[in-house]
Amino acid sequence: MQQFVRNAVTRAINEHSRLFNEAADHVLRVSEELNRRLA
C-alpha cells in the first residue's frame, strides 16, 4: 500500500513539473515576441 501511495505522489510531482516546464516555455516565447516588437 505504501508503495502505491509513493508511486501516486511521484506521478503527481512529475505531472506538475511537466506543466510547470510547459508554462515556463510559454512565458519565454511570449517575452521573446515582446522583445522583438519593442526592439
OpenMM code with the backbone's topology and positions (N, CA, C; nanometers):
from openmm import Vec3, app, unit

residues = "MET GLN GLN PHE VAL ARG ASN ALA VAL THR ARG ALA ILE ASN GLU HIS SER ARG LEU PHE ASN GLU ALA ALA ASP HIS VAL LEU ARG VAL SER GLU GLU LEU ASN ARG ARG LEU ALA".split()
positions = [
    Vec3(0.0841, -0.1204, 0.0000),
    Vec3(0.0000, 0.0000, 0.0000),
    Vec3(0.0875, 0.1254, 0.0000),
    Vec3(0.1931, 0.1217, 0.0804),
    Vec3(0.2812, 0.2379, 0.0884),
    Vec3(0.3460, 0.2650, -0.0475),
    Vec3(0.3839, 0.1578, -0.1164),
    Vec3(0.4460, 0.1734, -0.2479),
    Vec3(0.3487, 0.2388, -0.3454),
    Vec3(0.2220, 0.2008, -0.3370),
    Vec3(0.1201, 0.2592, -0.4247),
    Vec3(0.1102, 0.4101, -0.4016),
    Vec3(0.1087, 0.4492, -0.2741),
    Vec3(0.0992, 0.5917, -0.2412),
    Vec3(0.2219, 0.6647, -0.2931),
    Vec3(0.3389, 0.6038, -0.2758),
    Vec3(0.4619, 0.6678, -0.3214),
    Vec3(0.4596, 0.6860, -0.4727),
    Vec3(0.4108, 0.5839, -0.5439),
    Vec3(0.4022, 0.5944, -0.6898),
    Vec3(0.3063, 0.7055, -0.7305),
    Vec3(0.1949, 0.7159, -0.6615),
    Vec3(0.0969, 0.8193, -0.6945),
    Vec3(0.1566, 0.9583, -0.6716),
    Vec3(0.2293, 0.9735, -0.5627),
    Vec3(0.2918, 1.1030, -0.5332),
    Vec3(0.3955, 1.1360, -0.6397),
    Vec3(0.4750, 1.0366, -0.6774),
    Vec3(0.5778, 1.0583, -0.7800),
    Vec3(0.5143, 1.1000, -0.9111),
    Vec3(0.4048, 1.0329, -0.9485),
    Vec3(0.3365, 1.0689, -1.0734),
    Vec3(0.2827, 1.2111, -1.0665),
    Vec3(0.2261, 1.2482, -0.9536),
    Vec3(0.1708, 1.3831, -0.9390),
    Vec3(0.2812, 1.4879, -0.9508),
    Vec3(0.3957, 1.4599, -0.8893),
    Vec3(0.5075, 1.5550, -0.8960),
    Vec3(0.5591, 1.5660, -1.0385),
    Vec3(0.5713, 1.4531, -1.1077),
    Vec3(0.6185, 1.4564, -1.2463),
    Vec3(0.5234, 1.5362, -1.3339),
    Vec3(0.3946, 1.5162, -1.3150),
    Vec3(0.2946, 1.5884, -1.3941),
    Vec3(0.3047, 1.7384, -1.3654),
    Vec3(0.3205, 1.7723, -1.2377),
    Vec3(0.3322, 1.9128, -1.2006),
    Vec3(0.4559, 1.9742, -1.2655),
    Vec3(0.5677, 1.9020, -1.2640),
    Vec3(0.6908, 1.9526, -1.3248),
    Vec3(0.6721, 1.9736, -1.4738),
    Vec3(0.6023, 1.8804, -1.5378),
    Vec3(0.5811, 1.8914, -1.6822),
    Vec3(0.4982, 2.0161, -1.7139),
    Vec3(0.3915, 2.0366, -1.6369),
    Vec3(0.3071, 2.1542, -1.6594),
    Vec3(0.3854, 2.2823, -1.6330),
    Vec3(0.4681, 2.2797, -1.5282),
    Vec3(0.5476, 2.3977, -1.4964),
    Vec3(0.6450, 2.4289, -1.6095),
    Vec3(0.7091, 2.3247, -1.6643),
    Vec3(0.8031, 2.3456, -1.7745),
    Vec3(0.7325, 2.4004, -1.8971),
    Vec3(0.6138, 2.3488, -1.9265),
    Vec3(0.5385, 2.3991, -2.0417),
    Vec3(0.5031, 2.5466, -2.0214),
    Vec3(0.4632, 2.5819, -1.9005),
    Vec3(0.4286, 2.7213, -1.8727),
    Vec3(0.5520, 2.8102, -1.8864),
    Vec3(0.6667, 2.7630, -1.8375),
    Vec3(0.7898, 2.8415, -1.8472),
    Vec3(0.8283, 2.8618, -1.9930),
    Vec3(0.8156, 2.7570, -2.0744),
    Vec3(0.8453, 2.7695, -2.2177),
    Vec3(0.7546, 2.8742, -2.2806),
    Vec3(0.6285, 2.8709, -2.2439),
    Vec3(0.5325, 2.9656, -2.2999),
    Vec3(0.5711, 3.1090, -2.2627),
    Vec3(0.6073, 3.1297, -2.1370),
    Vec3(0.6457, 3.2641, -2.0919),
    Vec3(0.7687, 3.3119, -2.1675),
    Vec3(0.8660, 3.2222, -2.1882),
    Vec3(0.9859, 3.2610, -2.2629),
    Vec3(0.9508, 3.3024, -2.4044),
    Vec3(0.8648, 3.2248, -2.4689),
    Vec3(0.8269, 3.2582, -2.6067),
    Vec3(0.7557, 3.3928, -2.6123),
    Vec3(0.6658, 3.4170, -2.5177),
    Vec3(0.5932, 3.5440, -2.5163),
    Vec3(0.6892, 3.6600, -2.4934),
    Vec3(0.7843, 3.6446, -2.4020),
    Vec3(0.8763, 3.7554, -2.3750),
    Vec3(0.9681, 3.7798, -2.4941),
    Vec3(1.0075, 3.6737, -2.5648),
    Vec3(1.0886, 3.6929, -2.6854),
    Vec3(1.0100, 3.7705, -2.7899),
    Vec3(0.8829, 3.7352, -2.8047),
    Vec3(0.7968, 3.8055, -2.9009),
    Vec3(0.7842, 3.9531, -2.8625),
    Vec3(0.7645, 3.9802, -2.7336),
    Vec3(0.7544, 4.1192, -2.6882),
    Vec3(0.8833, 4.1946, -2.7160),
    Vec3(0.9965, 4.1315, -2.6892),
    Vec3(1.1250, 4.1978, -2.7143),
    Vec3(1.1402, 4.2323, -2.8613),
    Vec3(1.0984, 4.1421, -2.9485),
    Vec3(1.1086, 4.1700, -3.0921),
    Vec3(1.0214, 4.2898, -3.1296),
    Vec3(0.9033, 4.2973, -3.0724),
    Vec3(0.8134, 4.4077, -3.1073),
    Vec3(0.8642, 4.5406, -3.0524),
    Vec3(0.9279, 4.5356, -2.9362),
    Vec3(0.9762, 4.6595, -2.8752),
    Vec3(1.1073, 4.7048, -2.9378),
    Vec3(1.1824, 4.6129, -2.9942),
    Vec3(1.3150, 4.6462, -3.0491),
    Vec3(1.3025, 4.7388, -3.1695),
] * unit.nanometer
topology = app.Topology()
chain = topology.addChain("A")
for resn in residues:
    res = topology.addResidue(resn, chain)
    for name in ("N", "CA", "C"):
        topology.addAtom(name, app.Element.getBySymbol(name[0]), res)
